[in-house]
């Protein structure tokens, strides 16, 4: 039996729906292509903006490092101000709350990509404000100290304020102030002064005006030594001398030659052992070189004194 087929024509509605679907497919494909293209291909203007933003962030990070360094220096100046200058002038120390006026002096470096732009600027602004406040407070403190110093000239001339051995004559700082290992007994003890390694015969100078109270072999272990009473509750000691050039009762001025470096007493090498005492209590001598050292040299001296652990007596 012969089969016949009848051609079926889609209705107008079916043709319309198919045409719409085809157009929709084309639109979807074109949209995907366009999105993919622009996601892979950065426009020149967007690239410039991105590079500028990265550059600004790096500059902010570098500025943050410089501010952090300045804050560390200001902290060292503040420590010297409170623990020496104000003690010397009988003035009350300045608290952190007063020094920074409520700002947080956090010196931790900014984590460049962990903060959004607003937090980045806020963090750096806070550090700058703390630095500005600290500088302002320190200037005010120095003005106060200058006024006190003007009315205390006699006190200033007597307080120890220079190195007992000139920097040009030093080989190295052998040991700083604090807990150190005894070179003879091998035990840990508190080192009450600073040891300066220098050749035998190196000049030793009085560090402030005063009266010699001891000279020669007076105390066991110190060898040839000189003690000077500076008044105002201050005294200094110079030990292990080769030559003693002053006598008890002699009046000396700051910078006068009082002896020469030696290797006498309990000593493991030529050096000067130097002590500063206030009301009979040992003080860190590094705080008493303010007429010799700039703030930068003082900061370097502090670090060197902390790292110098080889006691020579």
N, C-alpha and C positions, 0 to 999 in steps of 0.2 A: 504494500500500500504506500503510495507516494505521500511523503510528509511535506507539509507546507508550514512556513513561519510567517507570522504576522509581525511586522515592524511596529515597535512601541515607541512612541515619542514622549519624552518627559514633558511634564506640564510646565507652564511658564513659572510657577512657583518653585518647582524643583531646580529649574535652570538658574533662577535668581539666587537660591540658597547656595548652589554650588559655586557660582561666581563670587559670592561674598566670602565663602570659605577660602577660595583661591587667593583673593585679595588679602584676606587676613593672614594667610600663610606667608605671602610675600612681605607684608608689613612686619611680621614677627621676625622673619629672617633678616630683613634689612636693619631692623632695630638692633638685633643681636650683633650684626656685623659692625654697625656704627659704634655701639658701646664698646665692643672689643677693640676696635681701632683706637678710640680715644683713651682707653685704659692702658694700651700699650704705647701709644704715641703721645708724649707730653707736649702740650702747646708751649711755644717759646715764652709767653708771658707767665704761664704757670711755673715753668722751669726757673725763670728768673726770680719769681717770688719765693719759691722753695729754697733756692740757693741763698737768697738774701736772709731768709729766716734762719737757716743753718749758720750763716756767718754771724748774725746777731746773737744767737745762742752761745756760740763759741766766745764772742767778745764778752758777754755777760759772765761766762764761766771764768775767763781770764781776770776780769775786774773783781770777781768774787775772791779769787786767790790773793790778789793784791790787798784787798780789804782785810782778809783773814790774817795776812802777814802783818799788816799795820796794827790790827787788834792785839796780836801776840806781843809786838813791841810795846804797845801802850800798857799791856798787863805787866810787863817787866818794869816799865817806868813807874807804874802805880805801886808795885811791890817795893821798889826802892824808895819811893816817896813815903809810903806808910811806915816801912820798917827801918828806915834810916833817917831821912830828912826830918820827918815829923817827930821821931823819937828824939833826935838831936835837939830840936827846937821846943821840945816839951809841948807839942801840939797833938790834938786828937787825930787818929787816923780817919781816912775817908772810907765809908762803907761802899760795897758794890752797888747797893741801891741808890746811894747818892751819886756815885761815879757814872752810872749808866742811866739813871733817872727812869727806871722801869723797862728800858729796852733790853732785849736778850742778846748778850754779846757772844752768841754761838759762832764758833770759828770753824765748824765742820763744813767741808766743801759742798757746794751745791751739786746735787745729782742731776746732771744736765737733762736727761731724757725721762726722769721720773716725775717732773713737775710740768704743769701746763704753763702757758705764758704768764697768766695772772699770778700764780703762786711763785714763779721764778722772780718776777719783779718785786713781789711783796717780801720775799726772803732777803733779797739783796738790799732792798730799801731799809729793812730793819737793821741789817748789819751796818749800813752806812750811817744810820741814825745813832746806833750805839757808838760807833767810832767818833762821830761829830760830838756827841755828848761827852765822851771820855776826854777828847782833846780840850773841849771847853772847860771841863772840870779841872783838868791838869793845869791849864793855863791859870785858872783862878787859884789853884793850890800854890803854884810857883809865885804868884803875886803875893800871897799871904806869907810864904816862907821868906821872900825877899824883904818884906817889911820886918819880919821877926829877926832876920839876919842883920839888918841895919841897926837894930837896937841891941844886938848881941855880938858885937865885933870881938870882944875879948873871949867869949866862949868859942867862936869860930876859929880863932888863932890857936887855941889849945886842943881842940878835938882832932884826933888823927885823921888825915885826909889825903895822904899821898902814899905811894909804894915806898917801902923801906930800901928797895934796890931798884935802880933805874932799869927801864925796859931794855935799854941797849946792852946792859951787862948780864941780862938773864940768859941762861942756856934754855931753860924750860921751867914750867911750874911742876914741881915734883908731886905735890899733893895738896888737895884742897881741904876745907873744913868739914868735919863730920866723921862718921864711922869708917875706919880704915883698918887694914891688917897690919899689926906691928911687925916691922922687918926683922926684929931680933927674936921675939918670943913667938911669933906666928899666931897670936891671938887677935881677935877683933876688939878694938878699943875706940874711944872717941878722940879724934884728933882735934885739939882745941885751937889750932892755928892754921897757917899755910906754910908749906915748905917751898922755898925758891932755890933751885939748883943754880949755882954760879961758881966761878973759879975762886980759889983761895986768894984772899987779898982784895976782893971786890968791895968797894965802899958801901957802907950801911949808914942810912940817914935817919935822924929823928923825924917822925911823921907828924909831930905837932909840938907846940911849945910846952915846956914842963920842967920838972926837976928830977934829976937822976936819983933813984932811991936804992938801987943795987947795981954793982959793977964788979965783974970778975967771976970766979968760981963760987957761986953762992948756993945753988941748989943742985942736988945730985941728978945727973942725966942731961942737964942743960949745957954742961961745959961752961965755957966763958960766955957770960950773958950780961945784958943791960936791961934794967927795968926803969921806966919813966912814968912818973905820976903827972898827968896832965891837968889835974883838977877837974871839977865838974863830974866827978865819979868815973873818970876814964884813966886807964893805964895801958901801957904797951910793953911787950917783952921781945927781946932780940937775942936768940940763943945760938950756941955752937960757933961762936965767933973765934977767929984766929987772934985778933987784936982788939982789946978794949981801950978806947981813946978818951973816956970820960971817967969822972970820979963821983961817988955818992955826994949828994948835996949840990952838984953843979947844975946851974940853970942852962937849959938848951932851948934853941929856937927850931921851928920846923925847917928841915933841910940841912941842919948841922950834921957834920960827920961825927959819928959816935963809935964806930968800930969797923972791922973788916970781916968778910965772910971767912969761915973756917970749917974745921971738921973735928971739933972737940966735943967731949961728952959722949952720950949714946947716939952716935951718928954713923951712918953707912956710906957717907960721901960728902964732899964739900957742898954746903948749902946754908941758907938762913932759915931758921924757924921763927915765925913772926906771929905774935898773938895780940889781940885787942880785947880788953875787958872793960865792962861797964858795971859798976856797983859790984865788982868782984866776979861777975859772971862772964864766961867767954862769949865773944861775939864773932860772927863770920867776918873776917877781915876784908872780904871782897866788897863789902858795903862801905868801906872806908877809903876808897880811892877816888872820891868824886872830884878832886882837883886835878887828877891826872887823866881821867878817862872820859871820852865822849859816851853818849848813850849806846852807840853801836859797839864801841870797844868794851863797855861795861857788859853788854849782853854776851859778847864773845868770851870775856873773862869768866862770867858765870858758868858758861858751858864748859870751858876748859877746867875750871875748878871742880865741877861735878865729875868730869871724866878722869881727872888726875888722881889715881888711887895708889901710887907708890910712895908710901911714907918713908922718909929718910931718917927718922929718929924715933 
